[in-house]
Amino acid sequence: MLATNRTLNSSISGGLTFDGNFTNGTGNTLTIATVNSSLVTMKGTNTYTGNTTISGTGKVSVSSIGNSGASGNLGAGTTINFANTTTSPGSLLYTGTGEVTSKIINLNGTTGGATIDQSGSGLLKFTGTNTASGNGLKTLTLQGSTAGTGEISGAIVNSTSATSLSKAGTSTWTLSGNNPYTGNTSINAGTLALSGTGSIASSPTIAVAGNATFDVSALNTTLTLQNAQTLSGTGTAASGIINCSTSGLTMGATTALALAYANGVPTFNVTGGAFTLASGNPVTVNVSGPALAAGDYVLISRTTGSVAGTTPTGLTIGGYWHSSRHFSTS
């Protein structure tokens, strides 16, 4: 029983499992603090009604989250606090079969970010009104290593400083709400999708790594990037994938393109739908690796999709290049 607010501290590298149920008096909270790579697994149907805080460099593993006010592995509170008002991060590992939860994601650290790892099955969907009570620049990382998918329909928000978003792991995470966060969006692996009325219009840079996917195919309307945004391709060994089937992706009149290029590999590959350029898009190409021989080089390729619109007229090239090298889209 949690007679008062309690903290569980774990530094056990082999992991620590709690099978029993935590109960409480009135509104007592639980903080789970980990160090190193410690893994704390919560298995009980915990009924304490205060909020749960996850903090430290390890992970807290659950198979059930539950709704606000409903008992589950993380109790019956309304909010999951990631980080404990410090620079320390907080990481949640989900191993269940999928669920919809109304619990609030609160970015509670100053610069300590949050990681949600969907490594279960089915769809894990967060529908709560998310918050960022810890003041300072921080990053929310969405990841996973299984066929399980994740979705956030509530807004990802700033504190008094910008929140950034990172997609890691092979899984797919979907944003289906209007997200006003003003930090960058980094799609480092797997798929980050927008669906319905999902928006990341306030994110200044959307960066897509090689073999990672930015999927806007499930949006209700065409995604038009803002003039102040930059679409960046960072992969050089493999193309970043733009899936805009049905809805399409349109660059704003002056939306910037920042493209890494090496070894004859197109920076982007469009799969499905139309990727539409504008003549006013400033394009920066950073060439790395061996100097390019004279010839033509494709920056944006396509498989089942198309590259449409008007070829941008402003081109800046850095790295190994020569005036006899020509860049184009396919």
C-alpha positions as CSV (number, residue, x, y, z in Angstrom):
1,M,0.0,0.0,0.0
2,L,1.2,3.5,-0.8
3,A,0.5,5.3,2.5
4,T,2.3,8.3,1.2
5,N,3.9,9.3,-2.2
6,R,6.5,6.7,-2.9
7,T,9.6,6.3,-5.1
8,L,10.9,3.0,-6.4
9,N,14.7,3.1,-7.2
10,S,16.3,0.4,-9.3
11,S,19.8,0.0,-10.5
12,I,19.6,-3.8,-11.1
13,S,20.9,-4.5,-14.6
14,G,19.0,-7.8,-14.7
15,G,15.7,-6.2,-14.1
16,L,13.1,-5.9,-11.3
17,T,9.5,-7.2,-11.6
18,F,6.5,-6.3,-9.4
19,D,3.7,-8.8,-9.6
20,G,1.6,-7.5,-6.7
21,N,-0.8,-4.6,-6.6
22,F,0.0,-1.2,-5.3
23,T,-2.9,0.5,-3.5
24,N,-3.1,3.8,-1.7
25,G,-4.8,6.0,0.8
26,T,-5.9,9.2,-1.1
27,G,-4.3,10.2,-4.3
28,N,-0.7,9.0,-3.5
29,T,1.7,9.0,-6.4
30,L,4.4,6.6,-7.5
31,T,7.8,7.5,-9.0
32,I,9.8,4.8,-10.7
33,A,13.4,5.9,-11.0
34,T,16.0,3.8,-12.9
35,V,19.7,4.1,-13.5
36,N,22.0,2.5,-16.1
37,S,20.0,0.0,-18.2
38,S,17.7,-1.2,-15.4
39,L,14.3,-2.6,-16.5
40,V,11.4,-2.4,-14.0
41,T,8.4,-4.5,-15.0
42,M,5.0,-3.6,-13.5
43,K,2.6,-6.6,-13.8
44,G,0.0,-5.8,-11.1
45,T,-3.5,-4.2,-11.6
46,N,-2.5,-1.3,-9.5
47,T,-5.2,0.8,-8.0
48,Y,-3.4,3.8,-6.5
49,T,-5.1,7.0,-7.8
50,G,-2.1,9.4,-8.0
51,N,-0.1,9.9,-11.1
52,T,2.9,7.8,-12.1
53,T,6.3,9.3,-12.9
54,I,8.9,7.4,-15.0
55,S,12.4,8.8,-14.7
56,G,16.0,7.6,-15.3
57,T,18.1,6.0,-18.0
58,G,16.5,2.5,-17.7
59,K,13.0,1.5,-18.8
60,V,9.6,0.8,-17.2
61,S,7.8,-2.1,-18.9
62,V,4.0,-2.6,-18.9
63,S,1.5,-4.7,-20.8
64,S,-1.5,-2.6,-19.7
65,I,-1.8,1.1,-19.4
66,G,-5.5,1.7,-18.9
67,N,-7.6,4.8,-19.1
68,S,-7.5,7.8,-16.8
69,G,-9.2,6.7,-13.5
70,A,-9.0,3.0,-14.4
71,S,-6.6,0.6,-12.7
72,G,-3.7,-0.8,-14.6
73,N,0.0,-1.5,-14.5
74,L,0.6,2.3,-14.0
75,G,-2.2,2.8,-11.5
76,A,-5.5,4.7,-11.9
77,G,-4.1,8.3,-12.2
78,T,-4.8,10.6,-15.1
79,T,-1.2,11.3,-16.2
80,I,2.1,9.6,-17.0
81,N,4.9,12.0,-16.1
82,F,8.1,11.4,-18.2
83,A,11.2,12.5,-16.2
84,N,11.2,14.0,-12.8
85,T,11.5,17.7,-13.4
86,T,15.2,17.3,-14.2
87,T,17.6,16.6,-17.1
88,S,17.0,12.8,-16.6
89,P,14.8,11.2,-19.3
90,G,11.9,8.8,-18.9
91,S,11.3,5.7,-21.0
92,L,8.1,3.5,-21.2
93,L,8.2,0.0,-22.9
94,Y,4.8,-1.4,-23.9
95,T,4.6,-5.2,-24.5
96,G,0.8,-5.6,-24.5
97,T,-1.6,-6.6,-27.3
98,G,-2.8,-3.1,-28.0
99,E,-5.2,-0.7,-26.4
100,V,-6.7,2.9,-26.4
101,T,-5.7,4.9,-23.4
102,S,-6.9,8.4,-22.3
103,K,-3.9,8.8,-19.9
104,I,-2.1,12.1,-20.5
105,I,1.5,12.1,-21.7
106,N,3.3,14.8,-19.7
107,L,6.8,15.9,-20.6
108,N,7.9,16.6,-17.1
109,G,11.7,17.1,-17.4
110,T,13.6,20.3,-18.0
111,T,15.8,18.9,-20.8
112,G,15.1,15.3,-20.0
113,G,13.1,13.8,-22.9
114,A,10.7,11.0,-23.1
115,T,10.6,7.7,-25.0
116,I,7.6,5.5,-25.7
117,D,8.5,2.1,-27.1
118,Q,5.6,0.1,-28.7
119,S,7.2,-3.3,-28.8
120,G,3.9,-5.2,-28.3
121,S,1.3,-6.1,-30.9
122,G,-1.8,-4.4,-32.1
123,L,-2.4,-0.6,-31.9
124,L,-1.4,1.4,-28.9
125,K,-3.3,4.7,-29.1
126,F,-3.0,7.7,-26.8
127,T,-6.0,10.0,-26.8
128,G,-5.3,12.3,-23.8
129,T,-4.8,16.0,-23.8
130,N,-1.0,16.0,-23.5
131,T,1.1,18.5,-21.6
132,A,4.7,19.6,-21.1
133,S,5.1,20.9,-17.6
134,G,8.9,20.8,-17.5
135,N,10.4,24.0,-18.9
136,G,13.3,23.4,-21.3
137,L,14.2,22.0,-24.7
138,K,13.3,18.3,-24.9
139,T,12.6,15.5,-27.4
140,L,9.8,13.0,-27.5
141,T,11.0,9.8,-29.1
142,L,8.5,7.3,-30.5
143,Q,9.9,3.9,-31.3
144,G,9.3,0.1,-31.5
145,S,10.8,-3.1,-32.8
146,T,7.7,-5.3,-33.5
147,A,4.7,-5.3,-35.8
148,G,2.8,-3.3,-33.1
149,T,1.9,0.3,-34.1
150,G,1.4,3.4,-32.2
151,E,-0.8,6.5,-32.5
152,I,-1.1,9.8,-30.7
153,S,-4.4,11.7,-31.4
154,G,-3.9,14.4,-28.8
155,A,-1.5,17.3,-29.4
156,I,2.2,17.1,-28.8
157,V,3.0,20.5,-27.3
158,N,5.8,22.8,-26.2
159,S,6.6,23.9,-22.7
160,T,8.0,27.4,-22.5
161,S,10.7,26.0,-24.8
162,A,10.3,23.9,-28.0
163,T,9.5,20.2,-28.0
164,S,11.1,18.1,-30.8
165,L,9.9,14.8,-32.1
166,S,12.1,11.8,-33.1
167,K,11.0,8.5,-34.7
168,A,13.3,5.6,-34.1
169,G,13.0,1.8,-34.6
170,T,11.3,-0.2,-37.3
171,S,7.8,0.4,-36.2
172,T,5.1,2.8,-37.4
173,W,3.8,5.7,-35.3
174,T,0.9,7.9,-36.5
175,L,0.0,11.4,-35.5
176,S,-3.7,12.1,-36.1
177,G,-4.1,15.4,-34.2
178,N,-3.0,19.0,-34.7
179,N,0.5,19.2,-33.2
180,P,1.7,22.7,-32.4
181,Y,5.2,21.7,-31.2
182,T,7.9,24.0,-32.7
183,G,11.0,21.7,-32.5
184,N,12.3,19.7,-35.4
185,T,10.9,16.4,-36.6
186,S,13.5,13.7,-37.2
187,I,12.4,10.4,-38.9
188,N,15.5,8.3,-38.2
189,A,14.0,4.9,-38.8
190,G,10.7,3.1,-39.5
191,T,7.6,5.2,-40.4
192,L,6.1,8.4,-39.1
193,A,2.6,8.8,-40.6
194,L,0.1,11.6,-40.5
195,S,-3.6,10.6,-40.8
196,G,-7.0,12.3,-40.9
197,T,-6.4,15.9,-40.0
198,G,-2.9,15.3,-38.5
199,S,-0.6,18.2,-38.7
200,I,3.0,19.1,-37.9
201,A,2.8,22.5,-39.6
202,S,4.8,24.3,-36.8
203,S,7.8,22.0,-37.0
204,P,10.5,24.0,-38.8
205,T,12.4,21.0,-40.2
206,I,11.1,17.5,-41.2
207,A,14.2,15.3,-41.7
208,V,13.9,11.9,-43.3
209,A,16.8,9.4,-43.0
210,G,17.7,6.7,-45.5
211,N,15.2,3.8,-45.5
212,A,12.9,5.8,-43.1
213,T,9.4,6.7,-44.3
214,F,7.3,9.9,-44.1
215,D,3.8,8.7,-44.8
216,V,1.0,11.2,-45.5
217,S,-1.2,8.8,-47.5
218,A,-3.9,8.6,-44.9
219,L,-4.6,12.4,-44.6
220,N,-8.0,13.7,-45.5
221,T,-6.5,16.3,-47.8
222,T,-3.2,17.1,-49.6
223,L,-0.4,18.0,-47.2
224,T,1.0,21.4,-48.1
225,L,4.1,22.3,-46.3
226,Q,4.5,25.8,-44.9
227,N,6.8,28.3,-46.6
228,A,8.9,28.5,-43.4
229,Q,9.4,24.7,-43.2
230,T,12.3,22.7,-44.6
231,L,12.0,19.2,-45.9
232,S,15.4,17.5,-45.4
233,G,16.7,14.2,-46.7
234,T,19.7,13.0,-44.6
235,G,20.4,9.6,-46.0
236,T,23.3,8.9,-48.4
237,A,23.5,5.1,-48.5
238,A,19.7,4.7,-49.1
239,S,16.8,6.9,-50.1
240,G,14.3,8.3,-47.7
241,I,10.8,7.3,-48.6
242,I,7.9,9.7,-49.2
243,N,4.5,7.9,-49.3
244,C,1.9,10.4,-50.4
245,S,-0.6,8.0,-52.1
246,T,-4.1,9.4,-52.5
247,S,-3.5,12.6,-50.6
248,G,-0.3,13.9,-52.0
249,L,2.4,16.2,-50.7
250,T,2.9,19.7,-52.0
251,M,5.8,22.0,-51.2
252,G,4.8,25.5,-50.3
253,A,5.9,28.3,-52.7
254,T,9.1,28.8,-50.8
255,T,9.5,25.7,-48.7
256,A,13.1,24.7,-48.6
257,L,14.6,21.3,-49.7
258,A,17.9,20.3,-48.0
259,L,19.3,17.1,-49.6
260,A,22.3,15.0,-48.7
261,Y,23.7,13.1,-51.7
262,A,26.4,10.5,-52.3
263,N,27.2,7.5,-54.4
264,G,24.4,8.0,-57.0
265,V,21.6,7.3,-54.4
266,P,18.6,9.6,-54.8
267,T,17.9,11.4,-51.6
268,F,14.1,10.7,-51.7
269,N,12.0,8.0,-53.4
270,V,8.3,8.8,-53.9
271,T,6.0,5.8,-53.5
272,G,2.4,6.5,-54.5
273,G,0.7,9.9,-55.1
274,A,2.2,13.1,-56.3
275,F,5.1,15.0,-54.7
276,T,4.7,18.5,-56.1
277,L,7.5,21.0,-56.3
278,A,7.4,24.8,-56.9
279,S,9.9,27.0,-58.8
280,G,10.5,29.0,-55.7
281,N,11.7,26.1,-53.5
282,P,15.3,26.8,-52.5
283,V,17.3,23.6,-52.9
284,T,20.5,22.9,-51.1
285,V,22.5,19.7,-52.0
286,N,25.4,18.6,-49.8
287,V,27.5,16.1,-51.8
288,S,29.7,13.8,-49.8
289,G,31.9,10.9,-50.6
290,P,34.1,10.6,-53.8
291,A,33.9,13.5,-56.2
292,L,31.2,13.1,-58.8
293,A,32.1,12.4,-62.4
294,A,30.5,14.6,-65.1
295,G,26.9,13.6,-65.8
296,D,23.3,13.8,-64.6
297,Y,22.3,12.8,-61.1
298,V,18.7,12.1,-59.8
299,L,17.9,13.6,-56.4
300,I,14.3,12.5,-56.2
301,S,13.2,9.2,-57.7
302,R,9.8,7.6,-57.9
303,T,8.4,4.1,-58.1
304,T,4.6,4.1,-58.2
305,G,4.3,7.9,-57.4
306,S,5.1,11.0,-59.4
307,V,7.2,14.1,-59.0
308,A,5.1,17.0,-60.3
309,G,5.0,20.8,-60.4
310,T,7.8,23.1,-61.5
311,T,11.5,22.5,-61.3
312,P,13.0,24.7,-58.6
313,T,15.3,27.4,-60.0
314,G,17.4,28.1,-56.9
315,L,20.1,25.5,-56.3
316,T,23.1,25.7,-53.9
317,I,25.6,22.8,-53.9
318,G,28.2,22.1,-51.3
319,G,30.9,19.4,-51.1
320,Y,32.4,17.6,-54.1
321,W,30.9,18.9,-57.3
322,H,31.7,20.6,-60.6
323,S,29.6,22.7,-63.0
324,S,29.3,19.8,-65.4
325,R,27.3,17.8,-62.9
326,H,23.5,18.2,-63.3
327,F,20.9,17.3,-60.7
328,S,17.3,16.4,-61.5
329,T,14.2,14.6,-60.4
330,S,12.9,11.5,-62.2
